[in-house]
Amino acid sequence: MDAKATVRAGWDWLKGPEPWSRRLPAADLAIAALLALFGVGVDELSNSSGQKTAVGVVVVVVLTLLRRRLPAATLVLGAAASAFLPAAFLVTIMLGWSAGRRIVGVGRALAAFTLAFLAEVGLTLAEQWTQMRPLLVVVFSTLMFLAAIVMPGLASRYWHQRRTLLSALQERHDQLLRERSMVAGQARLRERQRIAQDMHDSLGHQLALISVHTGALEVDPALTDRQREAVGVLRQASVAAMHELREVVGILRDGVEAPAPVEEAQPAARGVAGIAGIVEAARAAGTDVRLGTAGQPRPLVAACDHAAYRIVQEALTNAYKHAPGSPISVELRYEDDSLVVEIANGPAGDRASGEVVSGGQGLTGLRERARLVGGMVHAGATEGGGFRVAGVLPYGTEPAGVVEDVADDFGQRSQARALALKGAPPMDWAALDRELAVPVRTRAGGVAMGCGIAVAALVLLIIVLGAAVVMLVGSANKAVIGEEEYDAVHVGESEKAVRERLPDGDGVLTAGLDRKGPPRPEGAQCLALLSTESSELTTYPVFRFCFRDGKLVDKQAYEVEQ
């Protein structure tokens, strides 16, 4: 394997299972540089060596880049490194946040954080065993671990699980909507099939009878030519109605038009081209119908073409029923952006009540048909007492979609739907269940417990820090003397007299100071106190008094590095 392939394999391993983009490495490097810069400042304040500072910078960069791929390992290593490298302490905050959201499973997360705690506290205790009291090291290390690692980890885990839960609820919400839409579609299909069967069994039978009887009546020698012509029109109308019924039944049943048998007469064109045919049929029935066309004829899409035919057909039917014998005008106007279909009839004559049979849904159906193709239909009375139906239809349009009036509980359904339309893979429910491995009933309790632990740790940290400040202020009075007091004490004085004149030195500030500096006299017990005068930030002066056999046998003034 060549070097290029090795680098590519290492890069693929570093990316891990998460979505990766070119911005992520740049962002991680920027964060690592910022943390390393702060770490260099911390090392400078702590007077660390250049080699130690360089090691800290390398550790910060490596842990930052590996935190996505190895969240648990980087957490433990970062906690262990923070005991020796001051620069590594800042990166543990980010490692705790990263581990909290990326470690799968409560048990694994608890084990990783426990191991990190033991590593940090144990190594810190070993590093500072000779400088401070072990109990204080454990207390302060624990508090810093809770504040810098545990609290970011809990916050990150809660935030990530909340986002995952909301995403899962949103996806399942969309899935339920899709399933409900499918169920509704299946219910509509079953109802359409039932209606189609009823239409086929009832209307088909009646139209077949009309066709047979009119066909027999047409050849009756007792009829005059005028009557035979009228009967022929009725027979042709019944045959055309049977073809249309077959087509409607096919659409209702299968969603497609049913093909007509070859041996039967083909139905009339149901578009703009067929309008002349229904006008001619109306004239043959004795109705005064005039057809006019204005503008340059242009082709329409199939849906608009069929809608124009149905508007004329329904308007003529209404004129037959409500104003029989009145003249009718049909006009087709080809405008620049739409086709205008206008049907107007004269005033209706006297008609006995109850003579018109109407369902009252024809115009409503026309309006809906026109709306679905992006057009509109207007119907109303004219000034002369007649009636006018006008439809405006575009030459080309997309069918209007069905908008579900369903509240979006999350406000992000459009994003999930867009991803689905782009061909994004569906959500892996098994992986999601593994991510949310905590049962639903206990998840709320676990989150509440985690938040409670975080709040308790924060409150405890505040209390302990306050107590530490008070303790440090109190210790300062017991651990500090001036140079005059130091000079006033002489070797050879009794231990009791010296201790009565000096503070007892029992405090955090003087812990371990008696073991630093020049060698102590053999068998002597020493008291170390801080000086009130300090000229440098990196060192501080110490006054040490050593007693043996009830007398002051030695006193030393020296400086200790911080």
SEVEXPA-743656 format. One line per field, with one value per residue (C-alpha): x, y, z; residue in one letter. Coordinates in steps of 0.02 Angstrom, whole numbers, plus 50000, padded with zeros to 5 digits. Example, Ala and Ser with C-alpha at 12.3 -4.5 7.8 and 13.67 -1.06 7.14 Angstrom:
2
c1 = (50615; 50684)
c2 = (49775; 49947)
c3 = (50390; 50357)
residu = (A; S)
END
This chain:
562
c1 = (50000; 50076; 50087; 49939; 49825; 49886; 49848; 49676; 49639; 49696; 49588; 49436; 49467; 49483; 49317; 49224; 49038; 48980; 48943; 49103; 49138; 49291; 49244; 49256; 49446; 49472; 49358; 49446; 49616; 49558; 49491; 49651; 49756; 49651; 49662; 49849; 49872; 49781; 49881; 50044; 49986; 49946; 50116; 50199; 50111; 50157; 50339; 50342; 50487; 50485; 50486; 50334; 50244; 50280; 50217; 50058; 50026; 50047; 49931; 49797; 49802; 49800; 49658; 49555; 49570; 49535; 49388; 49258; 49329; 49382; 49275; 49302; 49490; 49524; 49423; 49528; 49692; 49648; 49600; 49764; 49868; 49789; 49873; 50046; 50015; 49927; 49893; 49790; 49665; 49568; 49544; 49459; 49306; 49285; 49325; 49189; 49063; 49113; 49111; 48942; 48854; 48957; 48975; 48829; 48749; 48733; 48846; 48989; 48976; 48976; 49129; 49223; 49189; 49232; 49397; 49436; 49398; 49512; 49651; 49642; 49625; 49751; 49885; 49858; 49876; 50037; 50105; 50072; 50090; 50240; 50173; 49995; 49885; 49810; 49634; 49637; 49704; 49562; 49428; 49486; 49523; 49349; 49267; 49366; 49323; 49138; 49143; 49255; 49207; 49050; 48940; 48983; 48960; 48788; 48734; 48796; 48712; 48546; 48555; 48600; 48467; 48337; 48383; 48381; 48213; 48138; 48207; 48133; 47965; 47966; 48008; 47875; 47752; 47785; 47773; 47604; 47545; 47602; 47518; 47359; 47363; 47386; 47242; 47132; 47184; 47141; 46973; 46938; 46989; 46873; 46730; 46767; 46765; 46598; 46526; 46596; 46513; 46347; 46356; 46400; 46259; 46123; 46158; 46239; 46085; 45967; 46071; 46082; 45891; 45874; 45994; 45904; 45730; 45780; 45868; 45710; 45603; 45714; 45669; 45483; 45394; 45255; 45372; 45392; 45563; 45564; 45525; 45650; 45785; 45743; 45749; 45918; 45983; 45923; 46007; 46172; 46159; 46131; 46278; 46390; 46328; 46372; 46549; 46568; 46500; 46627; 46766; 46709; 46692; 46869; 46937; 46845; 46900; 47080; 47123; 47147; 47031; 46954; 46987; 46835; 46810; 46859; 46690; 46598; 46587; 46723; 46662; 46666; 46823; 46808; 46906; 46894; 46884; 46727; 46633; 46575; 46501; 46394; 46338; 46287; 46194; 46100; 46051; 45991; 45880; 45798; 45894; 45958; 46143; 46278; 46464; 46595; 46783; 46899; 47088; 47220; 47181; 47315; 47337; 47296; 47359; 47245; 47170; 47127; 47062; 46945; 46890; 46839; 46733; 46648; 46610; 46520; 46431; 46369; 46317; 46216; 46134; 46085; 46014; 45912; 45838; 45811; 45780; 45715; 45690; 45795; 45940; 46114; 46281; 46446; 46605; 46788; 46912; 47097; 47181; 47368; 47382; 47218; 47066; 46900; 46746; 46582; 46406; 46255; 46070; 45917; 45782; 45683; 45501; 45356; 45382; 45279; 45358; 45439; 45473; 45663; 45765; 45933; 46060; 46126; 46308; 46351; 46423; 46512; 46596; 46647; 46727; 46824; 46879; 46941; 47029; 47126; 47200; 47237; 47083; 46917; 46731; 46604; 46415; 46276; 46122; 46135; 46047; 45916; 45860; 45969; 46112; 46298; 46437; 46617; 46775; 46955; 47080; 47270; 47353; 47475; 47481; 47527; 47384; 47350; 47414; 47310; 47362; 47339; 47275; 47374; 47466; 47654; 47697; 47883; 47892; 48020; 47914; 47958; 48142; 48112; 47994; 48124; 48254; 48133; 48103; 48289; 48305; 48382; 48384; 48248; 48288; 48372; 48251; 48363; 48509; 48392; 48329; 48509; 48547; 48396; 48427; 48347; 48164; 48036; 47969; 48141; 48214; 48130; 48189; 48367; 48370; 48300; 48430; 48570; 48511; 48496; 48674; 48737; 48644; 48700; 48880; 48869; 48793; 48923; 49062; 48999; 48985; 49158; 49237; 49157; 49218; 49391; 49396; 49347; 49474; 49611; 49572; 49577; 49737; 49822; 49813; 49891; 50027; 50101; 50226; 50330; 50517; 50521; 50440; 50566; 50713; 50643; 50658; 50831; 50906; 50913; 50746; 50623; 50501; 50353; 50400; 50431; 50269; 50170; 50239; 50214; 50059; 50032; 50053; 49916; 49835; 49828; 49951; 50094; 50064; 50231; 50334; 50438; 50507; 50568; 50722; 50886; 50905; 50824; 50921; 50919; 50780; 50704; 50522; 50500; 50369; 50360; 50274; 50251; 50322; 50210; 50335; 50340; 50421; 50398; 50251; 50344; 50424; 50376; 50485; 50471; 50527; 50566; 50591; 50658; 50641; 50727; 50725; 50610; 50722; 50739; 50893; 50882; 50792; 50804; 50737; 50724; 50618; 50507; 50452; 50266)
c2 = (50000; 50166; 50322; 50405; 50258; 50251; 50435; 50412; 50262; 50359; 50507; 50395; 50319; 50490; 50548; 50407; 50373; 50554; 50665; 50751; 50908; 51010; 51139; 51019; 50992; 51179; 51213; 51082; 51152; 51328; 51268; 51172; 51326; 51434; 51309; 51287; 51475; 51485; 51336; 51423; 51570; 51453; 51370; 51540; 51590; 51425; 51447; 51282; 51231; 51252; 51064; 51044; 51183; 51101; 50933; 51018; 51100; 50934; 50845; 50980; 50968; 50777; 50761; 50893; 50801; 50628; 50677; 50635; 50464; 50410; 50507; 50392; 50368; 50553; 50594; 50478; 50533; 50717; 50698; 50606; 50734; 50880; 50817; 50850; 50977; 51139; 51173; 51013; 51068; 51182; 51046; 50933; 51046; 51012; 50828; 50813; 50895; 50783; 50623; 50664; 50665; 50534; 50389; 50272; 50192; 50250; 50112; 50151; 50337; 50308; 50194; 50320; 50467; 50362; 50307; 50487; 50543; 50411; 50455; 50642; 50634; 50492; 50570; 50742; 50668; 50581; 50739; 50854; 50732; 50821; 50997; 50997; 50899; 50744; 50781; 50954; 50883; 50757; 50887; 51019; 50892; 50819; 50989; 51039; 50874; 50902; 51080; 51056; 50881; 50811; 50964; 50991; 50805; 50801; 50959; 50890; 50721; 50801; 50920; 50782; 50661; 50799; 50838; 50653; 50629; 50780; 50719; 50546; 50619; 50730; 50586; 50475; 50619; 50635; 50447; 50445; 50584; 50486; 50329; 50425; 50497; 50322; 50255; 50399; 50367; 50183; 50227; 50347; 50214; 50086; 50212; 50256; 50073; 50052; 50204; 50140; 49971; 50052; 50164; 50017; 49909; 50042; 50177; 50055; 49946; 50093; 50169; 50000; 49987; 50162; 50120; 49957; 50035; 50188; 50077; 49973; 50128; 50206; 50070; 50077; 50110; 50203; 50350; 50500; 50556; 50696; 50577; 50449; 50584; 50633; 50452; 50433; 50581; 50499; 50335; 50421; 50516; 50356; 50271; 50420; 50418; 50234; 50270; 50413; 50305; 50170; 50300; 50372; 50199; 50158; 50318; 50288; 50108; 50112; 50296; 50281; 50296; 50134; 50095; 50075; 49911; 49915; 49858; 49998; 50176; 50288; 50422; 50602; 50701; 50773; 50932; 51096; 50999; 50912; 51072; 51091; 50916; 50948; 51115; 51027; 50895; 51032; 51112; 50944; 50933; 51098; 51219; 51383; 51374; 51485; 51448; 51584; 51585; 51735; 51743; 51624; 51445; 51372; 51197; 51165; 51033; 50883; 50933; 51110; 51045; 50924; 51059; 51174; 51035; 51000; 51185; 51198; 51033; 51079; 51255; 51186; 51058; 51196; 51299; 51150; 51123; 51300; 51398; 51278; 51357; 51512; 51551; 51501; 51574; 51484; 51586; 51531; 51675; 51636; 51770; 51793; 51689; 51594; 51526; 51607; 51497; 51591; 51517; 51631; 51597; 51708; 51725; 51571; 51555; 51506; 51334; 51239; 51211; 51043; 51015; 51034; 50893; 50959; 50901; 51077; 51019; 51051; 51226; 51179; 51036; 51152; 51274; 51136; 51063; 51234; 51266; 51104; 51158; 51336; 51419; 51488; 51484; 51622; 51599; 51724; 51809; 51936; 52104; 52039; 51899; 51765; 51668; 51665; 51542; 51597; 51497; 51555; 51415; 51428; 51351; 51252; 51222; 51098; 51017; 51099; 50995; 50940; 51036; 50946; 51059; 50977; 51073; 51051; 51019; 51042; 51176; 51074; 50954; 51042; 51004; 50818; 50813; 50900; 50773; 50633; 50708; 50719; 50533; 50539; 50370; 50341; 50352; 50198; 50157; 50020; 50139; 50268; 50142; 50100; 50284; 50308; 50147; 50211; 50158; 50294; 50288; 50308; 50430; 50579; 50522; 50498; 50670; 50745; 50650; 50711; 50890; 50869; 50805; 50950; 51078; 50995; 50994; 51178; 51224; 51119; 51200; 51373; 51328; 51250; 51394; 51516; 51415; 51406; 51595; 51616; 51485; 51569; 51738; 51661; 51566; 51724; 51794; 51635; 51614; 51787; 51891; 52043; 52060; 52154; 52008; 51890; 51996; 52009; 51821; 51756; 51584; 51509; 51575; 51452; 51370; 51421; 51605; 51606; 51517; 51637; 51784; 51703; 51638; 51451; 51430; 51299; 51334; 51295; 51431; 51357; 51174; 51093; 51252; 51186; 51047; 51169; 51277; 51237; 51072; 51068; 51032; 50849; 50802; 50976; 51025; 51178; 51315; 51399; 51568; 51680; 51855; 52005; 52073; 51991; 52077; 51943; 51843; 51680; 51668; 51713; 51732; 51610; 51625; 51458; 51429; 51259; 51197; 51056; 51013; 51160; 51292; 51385; 51308; 51385; 51514; 51535; 51658; 51590; 51600; 51466; 51456; 51449)
c3 = (50000; 49948; 50055; 49971; 50005; 50185; 50211; 50133; 50245; 50398; 50348; 50324; 50494; 50574; 50500; 50585; 50564; 50580; 50429; 50381; 50283; 50243; 50372; 50519; 50513; 50493; 50641; 50748; 50704; 50747; 50915; 50948; 50908; 51023; 51166; 51138; 51145; 51311; 51371; 51329; 51435; 51580; 51565; 51564; 51724; 51806; 51751; 51655; 51546; 51357; 51332; 51443; 51351; 51182; 51243; 51306; 51137; 51046; 51169; 51147; 50957; 50953; 51079; 50986; 50820; 50894; 51005; 50872; 50831; 51007; 51131; 51281; 51255; 51228; 51384; 51493; 51415; 51429; 51612; 51646; 51552; 51646; 51805; 51731; 51592; 51641; 51457; 51443; 51574; 51457; 51326; 51454; 51449; 51263; 51285; 51419; 51302; 51156; 51259; 51335; 51166; 51072; 51195; 51161; 51312; 51491; 51559; 51440; 51474; 51662; 51648; 51541; 51657; 51811; 51736; 51688; 51866; 51941; 51819; 51852; 52041; 52062; 51953; 52028; 52202; 52152; 52070; 52219; 52364; 52437; 52412; 52481; 52596; 52510; 52569; 52493; 52329; 52320; 52362; 52240; 52102; 52122; 52115; 51961; 51878; 51914; 51849; 51697; 51635; 51715; 51695; 51510; 51480; 51560; 51469; 51303; 51328; 51375; 51227; 51104; 51167; 51161; 50980; 50936; 51021; 50933; 50767; 50796; 50846; 50693; 50577; 50653; 50646; 50460; 50440; 50527; 50413; 50261; 50325; 50361; 50186; 50116; 50220; 50162; 49982; 49998; 50074; 49930; 49805; 49884; 49882; 49701; 49655; 49742; 49652; 49487; 49514; 49556; 49403; 49292; 49360; 49362; 49233; 49112; 49113; 49087; 48947; 48862; 48867; 48795; 48655; 48613; 48615; 48515; 48389; 48367; 48359; 48226; 48100; 48139; 47970; 48058; 48101; 47991; 47932; 48059; 48201; 48138; 48135; 48314; 48371; 48285; 48384; 48545; 48498; 48459; 48624; 48721; 48634; 48673; 48853; 48867; 48806; 48928; 49068; 49027; 49030; 49197; 49272; 49216; 49293; 49456; 49466; 49404; 49388; 49198; 49052; 48994; 48810; 48702; 48608; 48424; 48362; 48452; 48394; 48465; 48586; 48531; 48568; 48743; 48716; 48625; 48463; 48525; 48567; 48387; 48397; 48550; 48476; 48316; 48416; 48507; 48342; 48279; 48433; 48384; 48496; 48426; 48467; 48392; 48405; 48386; 48395; 48419; 48419; 48356; 48415; 48525; 48598; 48780; 48898; 48914; 49082; 49024; 48857; 48944; 49068; 48924; 48849; 49015; 49045; 48878; 48905; 49079; 49027; 48879; 48993; 49115; 48972; 48911; 49084; 49146; 48985; 48852; 48682; 48720; 48603; 48663; 48614; 48638; 48616; 48626; 48644; 48634; 48739; 48760; 48917; 48932; 48844; 48888; 48865; 48877; 48863; 48875; 48851; 48842; 48974; 49022; 48972; 49084; 49162; 49286; 49455; 49485; 49301; 49314; 49388; 49450; 49577; 49605; 49596; 49413; 49431; 49592; 49501; 49359; 49479; 49564; 49396; 49338; 49504; 49492; 49324; 49381; 49307; 49366; 49322; 49347; 49330; 49352; 49279; 49139; 49126; 49003; 49118; 49044; 49118; 49079; 49120; 49087; 49115; 49107; 49078; 49056; 48906; 49011; 49199; 49332; 49424; 49589; 49734; 49879; 50034; 50197; 50332; 50469; 50604; 50603; 50784; 50757; 50624; 50527; 50426; 50263; 50291; 50318; 50168; 50060; 50112; 50070; 49898; 49866; 49894; 50066; 50154; 50282; 50465; 50538; 50678; 50748; 50767; 50843; 50970; 51016; 51036; 51147; 51240; 51400; 51413; 51383; 51560; 51638; 51512; 51592; 51762; 51695; 51619; 51779; 51880; 51766; 51778; 51966; 51978; 51873; 51979; 52140; 52079; 52033; 52201; 52292; 52191; 52235; 52419; 52425; 52330; 52451; 52597; 52518; 52499; 52682; 52733; 52631; 52707; 52882; 52841; 52782; 52959; 53028; 52899; 52865; 52963; 52924; 52915; 53082; 53170; 53091; 53148; 53325; 53351; 53402; 53401; 53574; 53635; 53708; 53588; 53694; 53693; 53506; 53462; 53571; 53471; 53298; 53207; 53217; 53027; 53017; 52849; 52665; 52619; 52722; 52684; 52633; 52647; 52792; 52680; 52547; 52551; 52641; 52735; 52905; 53064; 53108; 53228; 53224; 53197; 53089; 53070; 52897; 52873; 52724; 52714; 52687; 52562; 52390; 52240; 52104; 52041; 52015; 52189; 52365; 52522; 52667; 52849; 52933; 53120; 53179; 53360; 53453; 53638; 53675; 53597; 53433; 53352; 53177; 53073; 52886; 52756; 52578; 52422; 52350; 52169; 52137)
residu = (M; D; A; K; A; T; V; R; A; G; W; D; W; L; K; G; P; E; P; W; S; R; R; L; P; A; A; D; L; A; I; A; A; L; L; A; L; F; G; V; G; V; D; E; L; S; N; S; S; G; Q; K; T; A; V; G; V; V; V; V; V; V; L; T; L; L; R; R; R; L; P; A; A; T; L; V; L; G; A; A; A; S; A; F; L; P; A; A; F; L; V; T; I; M; L; G; W; S; A; G; R; R; I; V; G; V; G; R; A; L; A; A; F; T; L; A; F; L; A; E; V; G; L; T; L; A; E; Q; W; T; Q; M; R; P; L; L; V; V; V; F; S; T; L; M; F; L; A; A; I; V; M; P; G; L; A; S; R; Y; W; H; Q; R; R; T; L; L; S; A; L; Q; E; R; H; D; Q; L; L; R; E; R; S; M; V; A; G; Q; A; R; L; R; E; R; Q; R; I; A; Q; D; M; H; D; S; L; G; H; Q; L; A; L; I; S; V; H; T; G; A; L; E; V; D; P; A; L; T; D; R; Q; R; E; A; V; G; V; L; R; Q; A; S; V; A; A; M; H; E; L; R; E; V; V; G; I; L; R; D; G; V; E; A; P; A; P; V; E; E; A; Q; P; A; A; R; G; V; A; G; I; A; G; I; V; E; A; A; R; A; A; G; T; D; V; R; L; G; T; A; G; Q; P; R; P; L; V; A; A; C; D; H; A; A; Y; R; I; V; Q; E; A; L; T; N; A; Y; K; H; A; P; G; S; P; I; S; V; E; L; R; Y; E; D; D; S; L; V; V; E; I; A; N; G; P; A; G; D; R; A; S; G; E; V; V; S; G; G; Q; G; L; T; G; L; R; E; R; A; R; L; V; G; G; M; V; H; A; G; A; T; E; G; G; G; F; R; V; A; G; V; L; P; Y; G; T; E; P; A; G; V; V; E; D; V; A; D; D; F; G; Q; R; S; Q; A; R; A; L; A; L; K; G; A; P; P; M; D; W; A; A; L; D; R; E; L; A; V; P; V; R; T; R; A; G; G; V; A; M; G; C; G; I; A; V; A; A; L; V; L; L; I; I; V; L; G; A; A; V; V; M; L; V; G; S; A; N; K; A; V; I; G; E; E; E; Y; D; A; V; H; V; G; E; S; E; K; A; V; R; E; R; L; P; D; G; D; G; V; L; T; A; G; L; D; R; K; G; P; P; R; P; E; G; A; Q; C; L; A; L; L; S; T; E; S; S; E; L; T; T; Y; P; V; F; R; F; C; F; R; D; G; K; L; V; D; K; Q; A; Y; E; V; E; Q)
END
